[in-house]
Amino acid sequence: MLKDLSQKSFLKEVDFTKNELESIIELSEELKFKERHQLPHRYLNGKHLALLFEKQSTRTRSAFTVAATKMGAHVSYLGKNDLQLGKKESVQDTAVVLGSMFDGIAFRGFEQKTVEELAQYSNVPVWNGLTNEWHPTQMLADFLTIKEHFGTYEGKTVTFIGDGRNNVAHSLLVTSAILGVNVHIVSPKSLQPDEEVQKMALSISKTSGSEVVVTDNIQEGIYSSDVIYTDVWCSMGEEDQLEKRFELLKDYQVNQHLINLTGKNNTLFLHCLPAIHDLNTEMGQLCFEKFGVTCMEVTDDVFKSDYSKVFQQAENRMHTIKALLAITCGELF
């Protein structure tokens, strides 16, 4: 199974089978164990990786950089001001050039077609660190975290509440369906996932047995959830929509009352970060000035609770990306 993934790009979850995704998650567990016990795992010795980032990043950039370096690779970061991508040089030309120099390329940016073109023309593995449509590396960390907490993710119910049109909600919907995880998306009707993504998840769920629910009914969508997952209400570049989003989503905030609606006493809270949960950020201060609130998508008490595993989830970005790089670009055998 792992040999079959050598040199394969990771552009969106639906390109991988359940067994392939599980192989990455299982190797993540092994590499996390090796990290904890200082066991060698330098599967990328002598490799050179490029990070092409059109969008700002904390976790994704750090996870790729640290994961690759710890496994022996050299990493070159190319930000939006370093690239001619799509401006003076086509994506195809850029892909051919970088593919001749690097052993793999991570891309974080806007258009899914950009990462698809990079993979098509570079002739090396390309990894999607986030596009407008999908966030597949985030999913690996999410399901590793769920598995660590419950011992399994199969048959569990993961509920995303908030802006269901965003890349995290889309990826969660499809990945859950692939892995046999029940998935609920709880969003206002105007912010529900793209129809094509919903159809894709429903089609996959017929094979996996996953239950797929998309609803604007909070109580119905939340009940019996094992995992509550949320994200910021305004994605990068949508800050001008803040007032509109607040009005649409203020009832969809994750607070203790909402957690109690699950009817369970061991519900897990996840957030892909960053989170607006207090006044210690410029965005938090802006929301206080505009709306008189001290938090947005999640309250501070939930964010800092014992059942919140957001920082474990963030650390797992590194371990899962390690596994992804090792399987697709490294020397495992």
N, C-alpha and C positions, 0 to 999 in steps of 0.2 A: 504493500500500500504506500509506504513512505517513498519508495523508489519511484513510483508512478508520478509523484509530485515534483520531482527534480526538474528545475528550469520552468516550472509552471507559474504564471502570473496570478496574483490575487487581486482581482479588479472589483468583483462583487460576489456576494455569498452564493448566489444561485449557480455560479459556475463550478461550485464544489459539491460533491455528494455528502450525505450525512457521514459516511465512514471517513471521508477525507477531512472534514471539519473536526470530527472527533479525534482523528489521528494527531492533528495539530494541538488540540486541547490536552490530550494525553501526554504528548511530548512536553508541553508547557509545564505540566505537573512535575515531570522528571527533571527538567532543567531548573525549575524553582527549587527542587530538593538539592540538586547539585550546587546551586548558588548558595543555599543555606549551609551546606556542609563543605564548601570550598573545594568541591571536586572539579577537576578540569573538564571543560567542554568547549574547546577552541575549534569549533567546526568551520570557522570562516578565515582561518589563517591565510594571509596573503591576498584576500579578496579586497576589492575597492568598490564601495557603494556610494551612489549619489542621492542626496536628498533634495528634491525640487519642490520648493514650498512657495506657492502663490499666496497662501493665507498664513496668518500668525498661528503659533502653536506653542504650548507648554509641554503637555504630556506626549503628544505624538512625536515631536522632534526629539525630546529627551529619551523616549523609549527606543526609537530607532537608533539614536546615537549610542546610547549606553549598551543596548543589546548587541549591536554590531561590534562595538569596541571590545566588550568583554569576551566575545567569541573570536577575537583576533583580526577583525577587519579594519580597514581604514575608511573613514567617512568624510565626504566633501559636501558641505551645505551650500546650496544655491538658492538664495531668496529671490523675491520678485524683482529686486533691483539688480540682480546678477544675471538675469536671464533675458534672452531676446525672444523667448517663447511666444510665437504668434504675432510678434511685433515686426521685427526685421528678419526673423527666421521662422519657417514653418515648424509645426510640431513634428512632422515627418523628418525634416532635415536635422532637427535637434535630437530626435530619437536615434537616428543613424550615427551621428557623431558621438553621443554619450554611450551608446551601445558598443562602440568600438574601443572605448576607454575603460568603462566600468563593468563590473560583474552583475550589478543589479541596480534598480532605480526605484526609490520611493517617491511618490507624488502626493502632494496635498494641495488642493486648489478648488476651482469652481466647476468646470465642465467635465462630466463623465467621459465625453468623447475625447478629451485630451489624454486622459490616462489610458483609454482604449487604444488611441493612436500610438502612444509611447510604447505600449506592449506590442503592437502590430509591427512596428518598424525597428525597434531597438535590438531585437534578437537576444535579449537578456530578460530575466524575471523582473516584472514591474509590480509594485505593491501600492494599493490605493490607501493612502493615509487619511482620506476624506475628500469627497466631492459633494456637490449640491445634492446629488441623488442618494449616495450610499456612504456608509462608514464601516467597512467590514473588519478592519483591525480592532475597532472598539468592541465588536461583538465577541471576538475571541476572548478578550479580557472579561467581558460580562458573564459569559457562560462558564468560564473557569471559576469566577467568584461564586456563582450560584452553586456549582458543583462542590466547591470547597465547603460551602455553608451547609448544604443539605445532603451531600453525598452523591447526588444525582441532579440532573435537570429534567430528565424525561418524566412526563406526566405532571410536572409542576405548572403553575399558572403565573405567567409574567404579565403584568399590566403596566402599560405606558400611559401616563396621563399628562396632557398638555397639548403642545403643537404637534399634531399627528402628521403634518405634511413634511416634517423635516427628515434629514438623512438618517438620524438615529432611529426614529420611529419606523421608517421604511425598512431599514436593515433588521431591526428587531422583529418586525412582522414576518419577514421572509426567513430569517435564520431560525426563529422559533418553529416555524412550520417545517423546515428541513429537519430539525433535530427532534421533532416529536414533542415539543413544548407547547402547552396551551398559551395563546397570546391574546390579550385584550388591548385595544387602543381606545382610550377614553378621551374624546376631544369634541369641541363644538363642531357642528356640521360643516362649517366653512373651513375648518382646519383639519379635516380628516385626510388620511393617506390618499395618494393618487389612485384612481380607480384601477389602473393597470397593475399597480403593486398589490392592491387587494385581491385582484383576480389571480395573480401569480401565487400569492400565499394560499388562497383557497384551493387552487389546483394542487399545489404541493401537499397540502394538509390531507387530501383524500388518500394519499399513500402513507403518510407518516402517522395519521390518526390525531394530529394536532387539532385543537379547537381554536378557531379564529373568530374573534368578535370585534366589531368596530361599532362604537356607540357614543352618543352624547349623554347618556344616562349614567351619572356618576355612581350612584348606589348600585345599579345593576352591573356596571363594568368592574367595580372595585371588589365586590363580594367574592370571597373565597380565594383571593389572590395570595400567592406565596411570595411574590416579589412586586414591589411598587417602584416604578422607574419614572424619572422625569428629567427634563432638560430645560435650559433657559427658554424664556418665552419669545425672545428676539434673537435669531441667529446672527452671525457676523454679517454686517452690511444691511441689516434690517432695523437699525436703531430708530429710524424715522417712523417706524410702525409701533413704537412703544405704547402710546396712549391707546391705540386701537386694540393691541394685543392684551393690554391690562384689562380692558373692559370685557373682552371675549373670554379671558382665562382666569379672572380673579376667583371664580368659584371652583376652579380646578387646581387650586393650590394644595400641595401635599402638607398637611398638618396632622396633629395627633387625632383629631376627629375623623379625618379621612382614613388614617391607618386603622382606626377602630372599626371602620365600616367593612374591613376585610373579613371580620368575624374570626380571625385567627390570632394566636398569641405568639407566633414566631415568624411574622412577616419580615422580609428583608427589604431595606431601602437602598436603591442604587441611583446614581447620578453620574453622567459622564464628565461633568465639570467643564468650565467653571460654574459655580452656583451663586445666585444672588440670595444669600440667606441671612445677611446682617448689613450693617452700615459701614463696614470696613473697606469698601471699594468705592471708586468714583461712580460706578453704575448704581450701587446701593444708595449712595447719597442722592443721586439724581432721582431715583424712584421715591425716596422719602420726600424730596422737595415737590415732586409732581403729584404724588398720590397719598402722602402721609403714612406710608407703610414702611416697616423695618425689614421686610423680606419680600421676595416675589414668589417664585415657583415652589419653594420649600421653606418652612419655618426653621429657625435656628435650632429649636429643641429636637426636631426630627433629624436634622442634618448631623447633629452631634450625639445622637442617641446610640445606645449599645447595638441596636439592630441596623444602624446605618453602616454600610461597609464601603463607603465611597473612596476611602484612601487605600484600602486593600484592592479595590477595583482599579484604581489608578496605578498602583504598583504592578498589577497584573498586566497592564499594557506592555511593560518591558518583558516579562516572562513569556507572554504569548507571541510577541514580535520576535523574540529570540527563536522560538520554535518555528515560526513561519520562515524566518531567514535561513535557519539551519536546514529545514526540509527542502526548500525550493532552490537554495543557492549554495548550501554548505556541503561539507564532506562528512556525511553521517556514517558511511559504510566503508 
